[in-house]
């Protein structure tokens, strides 16, 4: 709990995450056999020498503005953020400080492991889209803890397949033992790595934070520890190199009753130019559900609704808690 509270107390927002960057660098000084380098605002860490490595990633930014006096307030194992200067509840930044905590704990636990921390995920996976992909060439798999809730193991993000069937077969018994299940998710760093051409299986998972991107965000410390234990078990048990090549495709969810509906249209991603800020523009007029050329699409669901601040109204409603995901 002490280390978790320590990470949660550090304020970090997109384009202003130097405090978290410096904290991570300081933590590395106390871990033996660690080498690291930084590039374009990202941190790349290797511990030990091996033929291949498990890998954890997380992002250093949150969406919450810097406040005068952020204090993690704990009640029955639940942690929320409180601004003692204004006596108001504020976001604690579990998205993705919990992921940072879990990645650092795995780095402390295992002699041979790689970890990467990316900048500016919340404004379009900026850091991971410019990642040094050579760092991941000898990785068995890459895990990220950047999902609300306590039981989702994301193997498909915004229509991008993340994991091989062999990886899913090997992790399934472990997931069920910790109360997790396979699920579809949204844009995050492992999706960006997969689109960048990473050659191994990747996945994202729920890690015990709730109401992300709101002042009412909170973290369940017991669920955080359950996710951490599962990650450690996956690292210990999954010792193969789980190769997986991304096959470009595009999914256009039709927003109806929920964040995503069951109806989707697929087309060749090669007709789309992917941008680092999470948008996409058609190069030619597609013969698909949406027929307007040069359209801008929602960076989460890639649907055809009008976009505001990078998201369609359906996605804004989902983040505001007005819509539940139907899977």
C-alpha positions in Angstrom: 0.0 0.0 0.0 2.8 2.4 0.8 4.4 2.3 -2.7 1.0 2.5 -4.3 0.1 5.7 -2.3 3.5 7.1 -3.1 2.9 6.8 -6.9 -0.7 8.0 -6.6 0.4 11.2 -4.8 2.6 12.3 -7.7 0.8 14.7 -10.0 1.1 14.3 -13.8 -0.9 15.5 -16.7 -0.4 15.3 -20.4 2.5 17.6 -21.5 3.4 18.2 -17.9 4.6 14.8 -16.6 8.1 15.6 -15.6 7.3 14.9 -11.9 6.4 11.3 -12.7 9.3 11.0 -15.1 11.7 12.1 -12.4 10.1 9.8 -9.8 10.5 6.7 -12.0 14.2 7.6 -12.7 14.8 7.9 -8.9 13.2 4.5 -8.3 15.6 2.9 -10.7 18.6 3.8 -8.5 17.5 1.3 -5.9 17.0 -1.6 -8.2 20.1 -3.7 -9.0 21.3 -4.7 -12.5 19.1 -2.1 -14.2 20.1 -0.2 -17.3 17.9 2.4 -18.9 17.8 5.2 -21.5 15.3 7.9 -22.5 14.2 8.9 -25.9 11.6 11.5 -27.0 10.2 11.7 -23.5 9.8 7.9 -23.0 11.8 5.7 -20.6 13.1 2.3 -21.6 14.4 -0.1 -18.9 16.1 -3.5 -18.9 17.0 -5.6 -15.9 19.3 -8.5 -16.4 20.7 -10.2 -19.4 18.6 -12.9 -21.2 17.7 -14.2 -24.6 14.2 -12.9 -24.3 12.2 -10.9 -21.8 8.7 -10.4 -20.4 7.8 -6.7 -20.8 5.5 -4.3 -18.9 4.5 -0.9 -20.2 2.5 2.1 -18.7 1.9 5.7 -19.5 3.1 8.6 -17.3 0.4 11.2 -17.9 -3.1 11.5 -16.5 -6.0 13.8 -17.6 -6.3 15.6 -14.3 -5.1 19.2 -13.9 -2.3 19.9 -11.4 -3.9 21.0 -8.1 -2.4 22.8 -5.1 -2.4 20.0 -2.6 -3.3 16.5 -3.9 -3.7 13.9 -1.1 -4.6 10.2 -1.5 -7.5 9.6 0.9 -7.9 6.0 2.0 -11.1 4.5 3.3 -11.6 0.7 3.6 -8.9 0.0 1.0 -10.4 2.5 -1.4 -8.2 5.4 -2.5 -9.5 8.7 -3.9 -7.9 12.1 -4.5 -8.5 15.0 -2.2 -7.3 18.6 -2.7 -6.7 19.8 0.9 -6.3 23.4 -0.3 -9.8 23.6 -1.6 -11.4 20.7 0.4 -12.6 19.1 -2.8 -12.4 15.7 -4.3 -10.2 15.5 -7.3 -9.1 12.8 -9.7 -6.4 10.5 -8.2 -5.0 9.5 -11.6 -5.4 5.7 -11.3 -5.3 5.8 -15.0 -2.4 5.1 -15.4 -0.6 5.5 -12.1 -1.8 2.1 -11.1 -0.1 0.7 -14.2 3.1 2.5 -13.2 3.0 1.0 -9.8 2.4 -2.5 -11.1 5.2 -2.2 -13.7 7.7 -0.9 -11.1 6.8 -3.8 -8.7 7.4 -6.3 -11.5 10.7 -4.6 -12.2 11.7 -5.0 -8.6 10.5 -8.7 -8.5 12.1 -10.2 -11.6 15.8 -10.4 -12.5 15.2 -10.5 -16.2 12.5 -8.1 -17.5 11.9 -5.1 -19.6 9.7 -2.1 -18.8 8.8 1.0 -20.8 7.0 4.2 -19.7 5.4 6.4 -22.4 4.5 10.0 -22.4 1.2 11.6 -23.4 -1.0 8.6 -23.9 -4.1 10.5 -23.0 -3.9 12.8 -25.9 -3.5 10.1 -28.5 -0.7 7.6 -27.5 1.9 10.2 -28.6 4.8 8.5 -26.9 4.0 5.0 -27.9 3.5 5.9 -31.5 7.0 7.2 -31.7 8.4 4.4 -29.5 11.8 2.8 -30.2 10.6 -0.5 -31.6 14.0 -2.1 -31.4 13.6 -2.2 -27.6 10.8 -4.8 -28.0 12.5 -7.1 -30.5 13.5 -9.7 -27.9 10.2 -9.5 -25.8 8.1 -12.6 -25.2 5.0 -10.5 -24.7 4.0 -7.1 -23.5 1.5 -6.4 -20.8 -0.2 -3.1 -19.9 -2.4 -2.3 -16.9 -4.6 0.6 -18.2 -8.2 -0.4 -18.0 -10.9 0.4 -15.4 -12.6 -2.4 -13.5 -11.3 -5.7 -12.2 -11.8 -8.5 -14.8 -11.1 -7.5 -18.4 -8.1 -8.9 -20.3 -8.0 -6.9 -23.5 -7.0 -8.9 -26.6 -8.6 -6.6 -29.2 -8.4 -2.8 -29.0 -10.5 -0.7 -31.3 -10.5 -3.4 -33.9 -6.8 -4.1 -33.6 -6.0 -7.7 -32.8 -3.4 -7.8 -30.0 -2.6 -11.4 -29.2 -2.1 -14.7 -30.8 -4.3 -17.7 -30.2 -1.4 -19.6 -28.6 -0.9 -16.7 -26.1 -4.6 -16.7 -25.3 -4.6 -20.5 -24.8 -1.7 -20.3 -22.4 -2.9 -17.3 -20.3 -6.6 -18.5 -20.1 -6.2 -20.8 -17.1 -4.3 -18.1 -15.2 -6.9 -15.4 -16.0 -9.8 -17.5 -14.8 -8.0 -18.2 -11.6 -7.8 -14.4 -10.9 -11.3 -13.7 -12.0 -10.4 -12.2 -15.4 -11.9 -12.8 -18.9 -11.0 -11.9 -22.5 -12.6 -8.7 -23.6 -12.4 -6.0 -26.3 -11.1 -2.6 -25.4 -10.1 0.8 -26.6 -7.0 2.7 -27.7 -4.0 2.5 -25.5 -0.2 2.1 -25.8 -0.1 -1.6 -26.5 -2.5 -1.0 -29.4 -0.1 1.7 -30.7 2.8 -0.8 -30.4 0.9 -3.3 -32.3 0.1 -0.8 -35.1 3.8 0.1 -35.1 4.6 -3.6 -36.0 5.7 -5.2 -32.7 6.3 -8.8 -33.3 5.0 -10.4 -30.1 1.6 -10.7 -28.4 0.4 -7.8 -26.3 -2.5 -7.2 -23.9 -4.1 -4.6 -21.7 -6.0 -5.4 -18.5 -8.3 -4.0 -15.8 -6.3 -3.0 -12.7 -8.7 -1.7 -10.1 -9.5 1.9 -10.9 -13.0 3.3 -11.4 -14.6 6.5 -12.7 -11.5 7.4 -14.7 -11.2 10.9 -16.1 -13.5 12.3 -13.4 -13.1 14.0 -10.0 -14.8 10.9 -8.5 -12.2 8.5 -9.6 -11.0 6.0 -7.0 -8.7 3.0 -6.8 -9.5 -0.3 -5.1 -6.2 -1.4 -3.5 -7.2 -5.1 -3.2 -8.0 -5.3 -6.9 -4.7 -3.6 -7.7 -2.9 -6.3 -5.8 -4.9 -9.0 -7.5 -3.9 -7.6 -10.9 -0.2 -7.3 -9.7 -0.3 -11.0 -8.6 -1.7 -12.1 -11.9 0.9 -10.2 -13.8 3.6 -11.9 -11.8 2.1 -15.3 -12.4 1.9 -14.6 -16.1 5.5 -13.6 -16.2 6.6 -16.7 -14.3 4.5 -19.2 -16.3 4.5 -17.8 -19.8 8.1 -18.4 -20.8 7.7 -18.8 -24.6 8.1 -16.1 -27.2 4.5 -15.5 -28.3 5.0 -14.1 -31.7 2.1 -12.2 -33.3 1.9 -10.0 -36.4 -0.7 -7.3 -36.7 -2.9 -7.8 -39.8 -4.2 -4.3 -40.7 -7.9 -4.1 -40.6 -10.5 -1.4 -39.7 -13.6 -1.8 -37.5 -16.4 0.7 -37.7 -18.7 0.1 -34.7 -22.3 1.3 -35.1 -23.1 3.1 -31.8 -26.6 2.1 -30.7 -27.4 1.0 -27.2 -23.8 1.0 -25.8 -20.3 2.1 -26.3 -19.9 -0.4 -29.1 -22.6 -2.5 -30.8 -22.4 -6.0 -32.2 -22.7 -4.7 -35.8 -19.4 -3.8 -37.3 -18.1 -3.3 -40.9 -14.5 -4.3 -41.8 -12.3 -2.9 -44.5 -8.7 -2.7 -45.5 -6.7 -0.4 -43.2 -4.3 0.3 -46.1 -6.8 2.9 -47.3 -6.4 4.9 -44.2 -3.6 7.1 -43.0 -3.2 6.6 -39.2 -2.1 9.7 -37.3 -0.1 9.8 -34.0 -2.9 11.7 -32.3 -5.4 8.8 -32.8 -7.3 10.3 -35.8 -7.6 8.7 -39.2 -8.2 10.3 -42.6 -9.4 8.5 -45.7 -7.0 8.7 -48.7 -9.8 7.8 -51.1 -13.6 7.6 -50.8 -14.4 4.2 -49.2 -17.3 2.0 -50.3 -18.3 1.4 -46.7 -20.7 2.5 -44.0 -19.4 6.1 -44.0 -18.9 7.5 -47.5 -17.5 11.0 -46.8 -13.9 11.2 -48.0 -11.3 13.0 -45.8 -13.5 12.5 -42.7 -12.2 12.7 -39.2 -13.1 9.7 -37.0 -13.4 9.3 -33.2 -10.0 8.2 -31.8 -11.7 5.6 -29.5 -14.4 3.9 -31.5 -13.5 5.1 -35.0 -17.2 5.7 -35.6 -18.8 8.1 -38.0 -20.4 10.5 -35.5 -19.3 14.2 -35.4 -16.1 14.5 -33.3 -15.6 16.9 -30.4 -12.2 17.1 -28.6 -11.2 13.9 -30.5 -14.2 11.9 -29.4 -17.7 11.3 -30.7 -20.7 12.1 -28.4 -21.3 8.4 -27.7 -17.7 8.1 -26.4 -18.0 11.3 -24.4 -21.2 9.9 -22.8 -19.4 6.6 -22.0 -16.5 8.4 -20.2 -19.1 10.5 -18.3 -20.7 7.3 -17.0 -23.9 7.7 -19.0 -23.4 4.5 -21.1 -22.2 1.1 -20.0 -20.1 -1.1 -22.3 -22.2 -4.1 -23.4 -19.5 -6.7 -23.1 
